[in-house]
Amino acid sequence: MGGEKQAISTFGEQVIYNPSRSDVSNLEPCSHEKADTRMLLHAADGVNQGFREIVARSVDTGVVVLSVAAALQFQSAELWLALVLEEV
């Protein structure tokens, strides 16, 4: 997928995406209530779509733990995670 990028988000159970895709059946309807599991659902979908580099950004350390477990399943892709630390 040389250089191609996609932006995909969920709003309730609806999937919003650009550029348009013909099949979002892996994502919609999205019934995950927590953002961390939704993020990993999107990452898995990206790998299934052929993307080899997935970047996620979060302030939740729980996402780091889940991402490490998920990355072990993404043998053909790299999962990059930016943990944003808040000032105290």
PDB file as gemmi writes it, atoms N, CA and C in Angstrom:
CRYST1    1.000    1.000    1.000  90.00  90.00  90.00 P 1                      
ATOM      1  N   MET A   1       0.826  -1.182   0.000  1.00  0.00           N  
ATOM      2  CA  MET A   1       0.000   0.000   0.000  1.00  0.00           C  
ATOM      3  C   MET A   1       0.873   1.250   0.000  1.00  0.00           C  
ATOM      4  N   GLY A   2       1.990   1.223  -0.591  1.00  0.00           N  
ATOM      5  CA  GLY A   2       2.993   2.263  -0.608  1.00  0.00           C  
ATOM      6  C   GLY A   2       2.517   3.687  -0.427  1.00  0.00           C  
ATOM      7  N   GLY A   3       2.637   4.223   0.782  1.00  0.00           N  
ATOM      8  CA  GLY A   3       2.349   5.615   1.030  1.00  0.00           C  
ATOM      9  C   GLY A   3       0.897   5.971   1.236  1.00  0.00           C  
ATOM     10  N   GLU A   4      -0.007   5.054   0.996  1.00  0.00           N  
ATOM     11  CA  GLU A   4      -1.433   5.349   1.166  1.00  0.00           C  
ATOM     12  C   GLU A   4      -1.772   5.391   2.646  1.00  0.00           C  
ATOM     13  N   LYS A   5      -2.594   6.362   3.016  1.00  0.00           N  
ATOM     14  CA  LYS A   5      -3.030   6.498   4.405  1.00  0.00           C  
ATOM     15  C   LYS A   5      -4.544   6.486   4.442  1.00  0.00           C  
ATOM     16  N   GLN A   6      -5.093   6.038   5.548  1.00  0.00           N  
ATOM     17  CA  GLN A   6      -6.540   6.061   5.741  1.00  0.00           C  
ATOM     18  C   GLN A   6      -6.836   6.661   7.101  1.00  0.00           C  
ATOM     19  N   ALA A   7      -7.930   7.380   7.182  1.00  0.00           N  
ATOM     20  CA  ALA A   7      -8.445   7.876   8.452  1.00  0.00           C  
ATOM     21  C   ALA A   7      -9.804   7.221   8.654  1.00  0.00           C  
ATOM     22  N   ILE A   8      -9.933   6.497   9.753  1.00  0.00           N  
ATOM     23  CA  ILE A   8     -11.176   5.786  10.039  1.00  0.00           C  
ATOM     24  C   ILE A   8     -11.530   6.056  11.495  1.00  0.00           C  
ATOM     25  N   SER A   9     -12.795   6.344  11.742  1.00  0.00           N  
ATOM     26  CA  SER A   9     -13.256   6.615  13.092  1.00  0.00           C  
ATOM     27  C   SER A   9     -14.638   6.004  13.273  1.00  0.00           C  
ATOM     28  N   THR A  10     -15.052   5.913  14.504  1.00  0.00           N  
ATOM     29  CA  THR A  10     -16.409   5.453  14.781  1.00  0.00           C  
ATOM     30  C   THR A  10     -17.153   6.539  15.535  1.00  0.00           C  
ATOM     31  N   PHE A  11     -18.421   6.621  15.263  1.00  0.00           N  
ATOM     32  CA  PHE A  11     -19.319   7.548  15.940  1.00  0.00           C  
ATOM     33  C   PHE A  11     -20.535   6.722  16.320  1.00  0.00           C  
ATOM     34  N   GLY A  12     -20.628   6.373  17.617  1.00  0.00           N  
ATOM     35  CA  GLY A  12     -21.649   5.407  18.016  1.00  0.00           C  
ATOM     36  C   GLY A  12     -21.321   4.075  17.376  1.00  0.00           C  
ATOM     37  N   GLU A  13     -22.272   3.494  16.671  1.00  0.00           N  
ATOM     38  CA  GLU A  13     -22.032   2.239  15.972  1.00  0.00           C  
ATOM     39  C   GLU A  13     -21.672   2.458  14.509  1.00  0.00           C  
ATOM     40  N   GLN A  14     -21.666   3.718  14.060  1.00  0.00           N  
ATOM     41  CA  GLN A  14     -21.404   4.044  12.660  1.00  0.00           C  
ATOM     42  C   GLN A  14     -19.908   4.228  12.422  1.00  0.00           C  
ATOM     43  N   VAL A  15     -19.441   3.800  11.251  1.00  0.00           N  
ATOM     44  CA  VAL A  15     -18.047   3.976  10.866  1.00  0.00           C  
ATOM     45  C   VAL A  15     -17.940   5.137   9.883  1.00  0.00           C  
ATOM     46  N   ILE A  16     -17.010   6.049  10.158  1.00  0.00           N  
ATOM     47  CA  ILE A  16     -16.767   7.202   9.296  1.00  0.00           C  
ATOM     48  C   ILE A  16     -15.346   7.031   8.754  1.00  0.00           C  
ATOM     49  N   TYR A  17     -15.190   7.139   7.436  1.00  0.00           N  
ATOM     50  CA  TYR A  17     -13.883   6.854   6.855  1.00  0.00           C  
ATOM     51  C   TYR A  17     -13.615   7.708   5.632  1.00  0.00           C  
ATOM     52  N   ASN A  18     -12.303   7.893   5.375  1.00  0.00           N  
ATOM     53  CA  ASN A  18     -11.832   8.637   4.218  1.00  0.00           C  
ATOM     54  C   ASN A  18     -10.474   8.066   3.835  1.00  0.00           C  
ATOM     55  N   PRO A  19     -10.154   7.694   2.655  1.00  0.00           N  
ATOM     56  CA  PRO A  19     -11.030   7.664   1.493  1.00  0.00           C  
ATOM     57  C   PRO A  19     -12.060   6.548   1.645  1.00  0.00           C  
ATOM     58  N   SER A  20     -13.097   6.636   0.872  1.00  0.00           N  
ATOM     59  CA  SER A  20     -14.183   5.676   1.032  1.00  0.00           C  
ATOM     60  C   SER A  20     -13.718   4.260   0.722  1.00  0.00           C  
ATOM     61  N   ARG A  21     -14.239   3.340   1.475  1.00  0.00           N  
ATOM     62  CA  ARG A  21     -13.959   1.918   1.292  1.00  0.00           C  
ATOM     63  C   ARG A  21     -15.253   1.230   0.918  1.00  0.00           C  
ATOM     64  N   SER A  22     -15.124   0.159   0.190  1.00  0.00           N  
ATOM     65  CA  SER A  22     -16.326  -0.560  -0.209  1.00  0.00           C  
ATOM     66  C   SER A  22     -16.796  -1.519   0.870  1.00  0.00           C  
ATOM     67  N   ASP A  23     -15.913  -1.904   1.804  1.00  0.00           N  
ATOM     68  CA  ASP A  23     -16.284  -2.895   2.812  1.00  0.00           C  
ATOM     69  C   ASP A  23     -15.759  -2.490   4.188  1.00  0.00           C  
ATOM     70  N   VAL A  24     -16.664  -2.201   5.096  1.00  0.00           N  
ATOM     71  CA  VAL A  24     -16.290  -1.917   6.484  1.00  0.00           C  
ATOM     72  C   VAL A  24     -16.962  -2.909   7.430  1.00  0.00           C  
ATOM     73  N   SER A  25     -17.254  -4.092   6.907  1.00  0.00           N  
ATOM     74  CA  SER A  25     -17.997  -5.090   7.689  1.00  0.00           C  
ATOM     75  C   SER A  25     -17.232  -5.560   8.927  1.00  0.00           C  
ATOM     76  N   ASN A  26     -15.891  -5.445   8.928  1.00  0.00           N  
ATOM     77  CA  ASN A  26     -15.116  -5.808  10.123  1.00  0.00           C  
ATOM     78  C   ASN A  26     -15.284  -4.790  11.245  1.00  0.00           C  
ATOM     79  N   LEU A  27     -15.774  -3.595  10.895  1.00  0.00           N  
ATOM     80  CA  LEU A  27     -15.874  -2.511  11.875  1.00  0.00           C  
ATOM     81  C   LEU A  27     -17.308  -2.142  12.243  1.00  0.00           C  
ATOM     82  N   GLU A  28     -18.234  -2.313  11.342  1.00  0.00           N  
ATOM     83  CA  GLU A  28     -19.584  -1.797  11.545  1.00  0.00           C  
ATOM     84  C   GLU A  28     -20.602  -2.922  11.618  1.00  0.00           C  
ATOM     85  N   PRO A  29     -21.516  -2.897  12.547  1.00  0.00           N  
ATOM     86  CA  PRO A  29     -21.662  -1.883  13.595  1.00  0.00           C  
ATOM     87  C   PRO A  29     -20.629  -2.102  14.694  1.00  0.00           C  
ATOM     88  N   CYS A  30     -20.132  -1.038  15.256  1.00  0.00           N  
ATOM     89  CA  CYS A  30     -19.120  -1.100  16.310  1.00  0.00           C  
ATOM     90  C   CYS A  30     -19.820  -1.015  17.665  1.00  0.00           C  
ATOM     91  N   SER A  31     -19.791  -2.105  18.384  1.00  0.00           N  
ATOM     92  CA  SER A  31     -20.489  -2.144  19.675  1.00  0.00           C  
ATOM     93  C   SER A  31     -19.525  -2.051  20.859  1.00  0.00           C  
ATOM     94  N   HIS A  32     -18.247  -1.808  20.603  1.00  0.00           N  
ATOM     95  CA  HIS A  32     -17.285  -1.658  21.694  1.00  0.00           C  
ATOM     96  C   HIS A  32     -17.545  -0.335  22.406  1.00  0.00           C  
ATOM     97  N   GLU A  33     -17.729  -0.415  23.715  1.00  0.00           N  
ATOM     98  CA  GLU A  33     -18.033   0.794  24.478  1.00  0.00           C  
ATOM     99  C   GLU A  33     -16.771   1.542  24.893  1.00  0.00           C  
ATOM    100  N   LYS A  34     -15.679   0.827  25.081  1.00  0.00           N  
ATOM    101  CA  LYS A  34     -14.444   1.462  25.556  1.00  0.00           C  
ATOM    102  C   LYS A  34     -13.548   1.816  24.380  1.00  0.00           C  
ATOM    103  N   ALA A  35     -12.926   2.979  24.468  1.00  0.00           N  
ATOM    104  CA  ALA A  35     -12.079   3.481  23.384  1.00  0.00           C  
ATOM    105  C   ALA A  35     -10.871   2.589  23.142  1.00  0.00           C  
ATOM    106  N   ASP A  36     -10.306   2.000  24.214  1.00  0.00           N  
ATOM    107  CA  ASP A  36      -9.103   1.190  24.024  1.00  0.00           C  
ATOM    108  C   ASP A  36      -9.368  -0.035  23.154  1.00  0.00           C  
ATOM    109  N   THR A  37     -10.498  -0.692  23.347  1.00  0.00           N  
ATOM    110  CA  THR A  37     -10.801  -1.857  22.508  1.00  0.00           C  
ATOM    111  C   THR A  37     -11.197  -1.435  21.097  1.00  0.00           C  
ATOM    112  N   ARG A  38     -11.824  -0.270  20.966  1.00  0.00           N  
ATOM    113  CA  ARG A  38     -12.133   0.243  19.622  1.00  0.00           C  
ATOM    114  C   ARG A  38     -10.844   0.517  18.860  1.00  0.00           C  
ATOM    115  N   MET A  39      -9.833   1.092  19.531  1.00  0.00           N  
ATOM    116  CA  MET A  39      -8.558   1.385  18.884  1.00  0.00           C  
ATOM    117  C   MET A  39      -7.928   0.118  18.321  1.00  0.00           C  
ATOM    118  N   LEU A  40      -7.956  -0.942  19.114  1.00  0.00           N  
ATOM    119  CA  LEU A  40      -7.330  -2.183  18.662  1.00  0.00           C  
ATOM    120  C   LEU A  40      -8.154  -2.866  17.578  1.00  0.00           C  
ATOM    121  N   LEU A  41      -9.451  -2.672  17.598  1.00  0.00           N  
ATOM    122  CA  LEU A  41     -10.297  -3.167  16.510  1.00  0.00           C  
ATOM    123  C   LEU A  41      -9.903  -2.483  15.205  1.00  0.00           C  
ATOM    124  N   HIS A  42      -9.674  -1.175  15.261  1.00  0.00           N  
ATOM    125  CA  HIS A  42      -9.241  -0.418  14.085  1.00  0.00           C  
ATOM    126  C   HIS A  42      -7.853  -0.870  13.631  1.00  0.00           C  
ATOM    127  N   ALA A  43      -6.953  -1.129  14.580  1.00  0.00           N  
ATOM    128  CA  ALA A  43      -5.603  -1.584  14.228  1.00  0.00           C  
ATOM    129  C   ALA A  43      -5.667  -2.933  13.516  1.00  0.00           C  
ATOM    130  N   ALA A  44      -6.457  -3.857  14.042  1.00  0.00           N  
ATOM    131  CA  ALA A  44      -6.605  -5.177  13.414  1.00  0.00           C  
ATOM    132  C   ALA A  44      -7.201  -5.053  12.018  1.00  0.00           C  
ATOM    133  N   ASP A  45      -8.153  -4.161  11.864  1.00  0.00           N  
ATOM    134  CA  ASP A  45      -8.742  -3.936  10.548  1.00  0.00           C  
ATOM    135  C   ASP A  45      -7.695  -3.402   9.580  1.00  0.00           C  
ATOM    136  N   GLY A  46      -6.866  -2.488  10.031  1.00  0.00           N  
ATOM    137  CA  GLY A  46      -5.808  -1.948   9.176  1.00  0.00           C  
ATOM    138  C   GLY A  46      -4.858  -3.034   8.701  1.00  0.00           C  
ATOM    139  N   VAL A  47      -4.476  -3.928   9.611  1.00  0.00           N  
ATOM    140  CA  VAL A  47      -3.602  -5.045   9.239  1.00  0.00           C  
ATOM    141  C   VAL A  47      -4.311  -5.934   8.219  1.00  0.00           C  
ATOM    142  N   ASN A  48      -5.595  -6.212   8.445  1.00  0.00           N  
ATOM    143  CA  ASN A  48      -6.367  -7.031   7.503  1.00  0.00           C  
ATOM    144  C   ASN A  48      -6.498  -6.366   6.140  1.00  0.00           C  
ATOM    145  N   GLN A  49      -6.444  -5.034   6.106  1.00  0.00           N  
ATOM    146  CA  GLN A  49      -6.533  -4.298   4.844  1.00  0.00           C  
ATOM    147  C   GLN A  49      -5.184  -4.204   4.138  1.00  0.00           C  
ATOM    148  N   GLY A  50      -4.131  -4.721   4.769  1.00  0.00           N  
ATOM    149  CA  GLY A  50      -2.824  -4.739   4.126  1.00  0.00           C  
ATOM    150  C   GLY A  50      -1.864  -3.666   4.592  1.00  0.00           C  
ATOM    151  N   PHE A  51      -2.253  -2.843   5.548  1.00  0.00           N  
ATOM    152  CA  PHE A  51      -1.345  -1.830   6.066  1.00  0.00           C  
ATOM    153  C   PHE A  51      -0.298  -2.508   6.942  1.00  0.00           C  
ATOM    154  N   ARG A  52       0.937  -2.058   6.843  1.00  0.00           N  
ATOM    155  CA  ARG A  52       2.043  -2.687   7.573  1.00  0.00           C  
ATOM    156  C   ARG A  52       2.550  -1.833   8.721  1.00  0.00           C  
ATOM    157  N   GLU A  53       2.116  -0.584   8.800  1.00  0.00           N  
ATOM    158  CA  GLU A  53       2.480   0.293   9.912  1.00  0.00           C  
ATOM    159  C   GLU A  53       1.213   0.927  10.460  1.00  0.00           C  
ATOM    160  N   ILE A  54       0.936   0.667  11.716  1.00  0.00           N  
ATOM    161  CA  ILE A  54      -0.252   1.195  12.387  1.00  0.00           C  
ATOM    162  C   ILE A  54       0.237   2.117  13.504  1.00  0.00           C  
ATOM    163  N   VAL A  55      -0.304   3.339  13.560  1.00  0.00           N  
ATOM    164  CA  VAL A  55       0.081   4.300  14.588  1.00  0.00           C  
ATOM    165  C   VAL A  55      -1.144   4.630  15.422  1.00  0.00           C  
ATOM    166  N   ALA A  56      -1.000   4.530  16.743  1.00  0.00           N  
ATOM    167  CA  ALA A  56      -2.092   4.872  17.660  1.00  0.00           C  
ATOM    168  C   ALA A  56      -1.552   5.855  18.691  1.00  0.00           C  
ATOM    169  N   ARG A  57      -2.429   6.693  19.210  1.00  0.00           N  
ATOM    170  CA  ARG A  57      -2.040   7.704  20.203  1.00  0.00           C  
ATOM    171  C   ARG A  57      -3.037   7.654  21.350  1.00  0.00           C  
ATOM    172  N   SER A  58      -2.547   7.656  22.577  1.00  0.00           N  
ATOM    173  CA  SER A  58      -3.445   7.554  23.722  1.00  0.00           C  
ATOM    174  C   SER A  58      -2.810   8.177  24.962  1.00  0.00           C  
ATOM    175  N   VAL A  59      -3.651   8.511  25.935  1.00  0.00           N  
ATOM    176  CA  VAL A  59      -3.185   8.957  27.251  1.00  0.00           C  
ATOM    177  C   VAL A  59      -3.401   7.865  28.294  1.00  0.00           C  
ATOM    178  N   ASP A  60      -3.907   6.729  27.854  1.00  0.00           N  
ATOM    179  CA  ASP A  60      -4.282   5.633  28.750  1.00  0.00           C  
ATOM    180  C   ASP A  60      -3.208   4.552  28.762  1.00  0.00           C  
ATOM    181  N   THR A  61      -2.609   4.308  29.930  1.00  0.00           N  
ATOM    182  CA  THR A  61      -1.568   3.282  30.024  1.00  0.00           C  
ATOM    183  C   THR A  61      -2.142   1.881  29.777  1.00  0.00           C  
ATOM    184  N   GLY A  62      -3.423   1.698  29.989  1.00  0.00           N  
ATOM    185  CA  GLY A  62      -4.054   0.411  29.697  1.00  0.00           C  
ATOM    186  C   GLY A  62      -3.977   0.072  28.215  1.00  0.00           C  
ATOM    187  N   VAL A  63      -3.989   1.091  27.385  1.00  0.00           N  
ATOM    188  CA  VAL A  63      -3.872   0.882  25.941  1.00  0.00           C  
ATOM    189  C   VAL A  63      -2.496   0.307  25.616  1.00  0.00           C  
ATOM    190  N   VAL A  64      -1.466   0.714  26.360  1.00  0.00           N  
ATOM    191  CA  VAL A  64      -0.126   0.181  26.138  1.00  0.00           C  
ATOM    192  C   VAL A  64      -0.128  -1.326  26.365  1.00  0.00           C  
ATOM    193  N   VAL A  65      -0.709  -1.773  27.445  1.00  0.00           N  
ATOM    194  CA  VAL A  65      -0.747  -3.201  27.760  1.00  0.00           C  
ATOM    195  C   VAL A  65      -1.511  -3.966  26.687  1.00  0.00           C  
ATOM    196  N   LEU A  66      -2.683  -3.475  26.311  1.00  0.00           N  
ATOM    197  CA  LEU A  66      -3.470  -4.139  25.279  1.00  0.00           C  
ATOM    198  C   LEU A  66      -2.746  -4.124  23.930  1.00  0.00           C  
ATOM    199  N   SER A  67      -2.032  -3.034  23.642  1.00  0.00           N  
ATOM    200  CA  SER A  67      -1.319  -2.915  22.370  1.00  0.00           C  
ATOM    201  C   SER A  67      -0.177  -3.913  22.265  1.00  0.00           C  
ATOM    202  N   VAL A  68       0.521  -4.142  23.365  1.00  0.00           N  
ATOM    203  CA  VAL A  68       1.606  -5.132  23.354  1.00  0.00           C  
ATOM    204  C   VAL A  68       1.037  -6.511  23.020  1.00  0.00           C  
ATOM    205  N   ALA A  69      -0.074  -6.861  23.643  1.00  0.00           N  
ATOM    206  CA  ALA A  69      -0.706  -8.159  23.357  1.00  0.00           C  
ATOM    207  C   ALA A  69      -1.182  -8.226  21.911  1.00  0.00           C  
ATOM    208  N   ALA A  70      -1.757  -7.148  21.409  1.00  0.00           N  
ATOM    209  CA  ALA A  70      -2.262  -7.120  20.036  1.00  0.00           C  
ATOM    210  C   ALA A  70      -1.110  -7.185  19.032  1.00  0.00           C  
ATOM    211  N   ALA A  71      -0.012  -6.483  19.325  1.00  0.00           N  
ATOM    212  CA  ALA A  71       1.121  -6.446  18.401  1.00  0.00           C  
ATOM    213  C   ALA A  71       1.697  -7.836  18.179  1.00  0.00           C  
ATOM    214  N   LEU A  72       1.611  -8.700  19.170  1.00  0.00           N  
ATOM    215  CA  LEU A  72       2.094 -10.068  19.007  1.00  0.00           C  
ATOM    216  C   LEU A  72       1.277 -10.821  17.956  1.00  0.00           C  
ATOM    217  N   GLN A  73       0.027 -10.424  17.773  1.00  0.00           N  
ATOM    218  CA  GLN A  73      -0.837 -11.047  16.773  1.00  0.00           C  
ATOM    219  C   GLN A  73      -0.608 -10.466  15.377  1.00  0.00           C  
ATOM    220  N   PHE A  74      -0.073  -9.256  15.300  1.00  0.00           N  
ATOM    221  CA  PHE A  74       0.159  -8.576  14.030  1.00  0.00           C  
ATOM    222  C   PHE A  74       1.558  -8.913  13.520  1.00  0.00           C  
ATOM    223  N   GLN A  75       1.809 -10.150  13.205  1.00  0.00           N  
ATOM    224  CA  GLN A  75       3.150 -10.598  12.846  1.00  0.00           C  
ATOM    225  C   GLN A  75       3.688  -9.936  11.582  1.00  0.00           C  
ATOM    226  N   SER A  76       2.817  -9.504  10.702  1.00  0.00           N  
ATOM    227  CA  SER A  76       3.282  -8.922   9.441  1.00  0.00           C  
ATOM    228  C   SER A  76       3.212  -7.389   9.456  1.00  0.00           C  
ATOM    229  N   ALA A  77       2.965  -6.796  10.628  1.00  0.00           N  
ATOM    230  CA  ALA A  77       2.817  -5.340  10.692  1.00  0.00           C  
ATOM    231  C   ALA A  77       3.482  -4.807  11.960  1.00  0.00           C  
ATOM    232  N   GLU A  78       3.772  -3.507  11.939  1.00  0.00           N  
ATOM    233  CA  GLU A  78       4.325  -2.818  13.103  1.00  0.00           C  
ATOM    234  C   GLU A  78       3.236  -1.963  13.728  1.00  0.00           C  
ATOM    235  N   LEU A  79       3.109  -2.041  15.030  1.00  0.00           N  
ATOM    236  CA  LEU A  79       2.159  -1.203  15.759  1.00  0.00           C  
ATOM    237  C   LEU A  79       2.955  -0.207  16.581  1.00  0.00           C  
ATOM    238  N   TRP A  80       2.818   1.079  16.254  1.00  0.00           N  
ATOM    239  CA  TRP A  80       3.499   2.158  16.954  1.00  0.00           C  
ATOM    240  C   TRP A  80       2.486   2.839  17.867  1.00  0.00           C  
ATOM    241  N   LEU A  81       2.891   3.092  19.098  1.00  0.00           N  
ATOM    242  CA  LEU A  81       1.987   3.713  20.061  1.00  0.00           C  
ATOM    243  C   LEU A  81       2.662   4.926  20.674  1.00  0.00           C  
ATOM    244  N   ALA A  82       1.982   6.056  20.619  1.00  0.00           N  
ATOM    245  CA  ALA A  82       2.453   7.278  21.256  1.00  0.00           C  
ATOM    246  C   ALA A  82       1.660   7.464  22.544  1.00  0.00           C  
ATOM    247  N   LEU A  83       2.310   7.353  23.661  1.00  0.00           N  
ATOM    248  CA  LEU A  83       1.666   7.569  24.950  1.00  0.00           C  
ATOM    249  C   LEU A  83       1.876   9.028  25.330  1.00  0.00           C  
ATOM    250  N   VAL A  84       0.784   9.769  25.465  1.00  0.00           N  
ATOM    251  CA  VAL A  84       0.848  11.185  25.778  1.00  0.00           C  
ATOM    252  C   VAL A  84       0.707  11.355  27.287  1.00  0.00           C  
ATOM    253  N   LEU A  85       1.750  11.873  27.901  1.00  0.00           N  
ATOM    254  CA  LEU A  85       1.743  12.064  29.347  1.00  0.00           C  
ATOM    255  C   LEU A  85       1.206  13.432  29.685  1.00  0.00           C  
ATOM    256  N   GLU A  86       0.365  13.476  30.695  1.00  0.00           N  
ATOM    257  CA  GLU A  86      -0.238  14.737  31.124  1.00  0.00           C  
ATOM    258  C   GLU A  86       0.589  15.342  32.247  1.00  0.00           C  
ATOM    259  N   GLU A  87       0.650  16.668  32.269  1.00  0.00           N  
ATOM    260  CA  GLU A  87       1.341  17.343  33.370  1.00  0.00           C  
ATOM    261  C   GLU A  87       0.505  17.267  34.636  1.00  0.00           C  
ATOM    262  N   VAL A  88       1.188  17.147  35.771  1.00  0.00           N  
ATOM    263  CA  VAL A  88       0.481  17.116  37.046  1.00  0.00           C  
ATOM    264  C   VAL A  88       0.732  18.356  37.832  1.00  0.00           C  
TER     265      VAL A  88                                                      
END                                                                             
